[in-house]
Amino acid sequence: MKKRDFTNQVVVITGAGGGLGQALCHRFLQAKAKVMALDIHTEGLEKIASSLPDGADFHFQSCDITKAEECQKAIKIAQENLGPIDVLVNNAGITHLSDFRETELSTIEKVMGVNFFGSAYCTKAALEDIVQKKGMIITISSVAGYSPLVARTGYAASKHALHGFFDSLRAELKGQGVDILIVCPSFINTPIRAKASAQNESKSGEIRQPGGPQKMIGKVHSPEEVAEEIFQAAIQRKRLFVQGRVGKLAYWVNTFFPRFFEKKMIQKVR
């Protein structure tokens, strides 16, 4: 299978102001792509813009991806400034830390709104371009996309939903030249913008081990390292990329020994 070349391709990246989002922007710009960065907050986007050398084809736009009309507007701005969309990177995401019994349903709705519906809205807005250009959709999931995660019911639900949605979309588009890559990162040394848990507690910190706010197992990867691995997986036109040793181990243990996985996860949390 011929490898992908992102030179001069138009790449839209959501959640681009965060650590991994910024690293993805820099990596695609390094590959001579044209990047439209989206985030509800623009501070991180302005930081990228100020750090780039002359000639980098970088644009950014504030966008609340939980609103379909804002996603449509942002994609239209990208088209007007850069041309038809070749690649969409659904990177934006938030989490929560709370047992479901103690979690407000509004928290679950908010997590689903960003993680799942935001990805669906942006994909809908860009899809015709991507089909016409035989482009690519890259969606950032999680270990929680294929395994249970204690105290993250809403987060796990949103990531499981991404797998069902994009695996199904890939099947719908089979034979049309569109690649869909689902990425499941391990531990990344970056804050995720996430407010939520029971009693409206604000939780913002590193992506941590499944269910465990106290400890992390295995290597913590830099955003730049993970962005490079994602980029290489995209070049190779992979369907699923599980990043990191712990992520791969969790994938296989949960697949073949789900009760054992559940037991060990609960022990770590409780």
N, C-alpha and C positions, 0 to 999 in steps of 0.2 A: 504494500500500500504506500502510495506516494506521501511523503511527509508534508505537513503544512508549512507554508511560508507566510509570515505576517507582515512582510514589507509592504508599506503603503496601504495596509488594510485599516478600516475604521473599526476601532474597538471601544465599546461602551462598558465601563466598569462601575458597578454600584457599590455603595459603602466604601468609596475610594479614599475617604479622609482618614480611615483607620490604619493600623500598622500594616496588615496584609494588603489592604486596598492600595495604600501608597506604594508598597513594594511591587505590586502587580502593575501599577501605572508605569513605574520606572522600568520594569522589565520589558513591557511591550514597547515603550518608547525607545529603549535600547535596540529593539529589533526593527526600528524604523517604522513602527505603526503610528497611526493617527489616533489619539486617545481623547475620548470624552469621559470625564470623571464626574460621577454623580454622588451626592451625599446630602443629607438634610442639613448638615452643618458644613460651612465652607472653610473653616479655619485650616483644616488639614489639606484641602484642595489648594488654598492659597500658598501653603507651605511648599507643596510640590511645584507650583508654578514659579515660585521665587528661587527654587534651587536648580532649575533647568537651564541648560546652555542655550544660546541663541539658535533658532532654527528648529527646536523641538515643536512638533505639531500637537500641542496640548490645549484642550479647552475644558472648562468645568462649569457645572450648573447645579444650583441648589435644587433638590428634588426630594419630596416626601413620597417614597415608593409605596406607601400604604394607600395612596390615592391614585386610581387608575388614570385620571385626567392629567395629573402631574407627570406620570410616566410617559403618557402620549406626548405631552408638551416637550419633555426633555429629549425624547427620541427625535421629535421633529426638529428641535434646535440642533441636535447632532447632525441630522441629515442636511440641514441648511448650511451648516458650517464646514462639514467634513465630507458629506456625500452619503450614499447608502451604507447601511450597517453591515459589516462583515462578521463581527464577533460581539457577542454579549457575554459579559462575565457577571453572573448573579452572585455577588460577594457579600452584600449587606446582610447583617444578622444581629440579633440580640438574644439574650437568655434570661432565665430567672432562677432563683434558688429558693425553693419552698416545696414541702410536701403538698400534694394536690388537695388534701383535706383542709389545709390552711391557706390555700391560694384563691384569690378572687378570680372569678371567671373573666373579668376584664383583663387580667394579666395574661391569661391564656390567649384571649382574643388579640391582644397587642403583639404577643410573640408570633402568633400565626400570621398576623397582618404584615409584619416585616419579613419574616423568614419565608413564608410560603406565598401569600398573596402578592407581596412585592415582587417576587421572582416571576410569578405568573403574569402580573400586569406588564412588567418590562418585556417579558418574552412575547406577549401578545402584541405589544406596540412595535417591536422590532422584527417580528417573525417573517413578514412578507419580504423584507429586504434580505434577511438571512437565507431564505429559500432561494430567492432570485440569484444571490451571490454565491450560493453553495457554501455558506459560511459555517459558523460554529457557535454553540452555546456551551459555556462553562458554568457550572453551578457548584458553589461551595456548600457542601453538606457537613457531616461530622461523623464521629464514631456513633453518635446518637441516631444517625440515619439508618443503622442496621442492627442496633442493640438497644436494650432497655437502659434507662438512666434515672436512677433514683433521685428524687427532688428536682427533676427537670422534665416533668410530664409534658408540659406545653412545648418545651424545646424539642424533646424527642419526637413528639407528634408532628411538629413542623418539619423536621428533617426527614422523618419517614415519609411524609407527604411529598417532599421534593423528589425522593427516589421513585415513588409511584407515578408522579406526574411526568418526570423527564424520561423515565424508561418507556412510558406509554407514548410520549411524544416522539421519541426516537423511532418507535415502531411505526407510527403514523407517517413519518417522513422517510422511511426506508426507501432507498433507491433514488432519492432526490439530491444526494450529495451533501447533506447537512450532517455534521458531526455533533454529538452531544456528549460532553464529558462531565461526570459527577465526581467531585473531589471530596475525600473524607480526610481532613488533616488530623494529625495527632496533636501534640501540645505546642502552642505557639506563644512565644514570649511577647505578647502584645495585649493591651487592654481592649476589651470589647465594650462598646457603649451599650450598657444594658441596665435598665432600671426595672426592678420588679422583684417581688416575692410577696409573701404574705405581709400584711400591714404596710404595704407600699414601701418596703425597705429598698433602698437603692443599692444595687450590687454591680460593681464594676471592678474587674480584675483580670488576671490571666485566665485563659481557657484551661480548665483543670481536668483531672482524671474523672471518669464517669461517676457522678454522684458525690464527689469528694471535694469540699472546699478547703480541706486542710493540707493534703499531700498530693504530689504528682509523682507518677511512676515513669522512669525512663528519661530520655533526653528531651529537653525543651528546645525547640527549634526557633531560629530567628525568622522574622517575616520574610527577609530577603532569601533565606535558604528555601523556605516553603514556596515562595513565588517562583523561584528557579525550577523547582521540581514540578510545579503545576505547569509552567511554561513548556518544559520538556515533554510532559505527558500530553499537552495539547499538540505540540509538533508531531508527536507519534500517533495522534488521532485515537487515543485510548478512550474507552467507554467509561471505565471506573478506575480511579486512582486512589488507593488507600495509602496515606502518607505516614511514614514513621514505623519503627519496629513495634511499638505498643499498639498502634492502630491496626497493623496487620495481624498481630497476635489476637487482639480483641475480636477481629472479624472472624478468624478461623475458629477460635474457641466458642464464640457465641453461635456460629453456624452449626458446629458438630456436637457441642456440649453446652446447650443453653442453660440447663439447670446449674451446672457447675459455674458458668459465667455469672449467673444471677447471685449465687451464693457468695462468691468471692467479692462481687461488687457491693453487696449489702454489708459484708464484713468490714469493708473499707470505710463505709459511710457510718454505720451504726456502732 
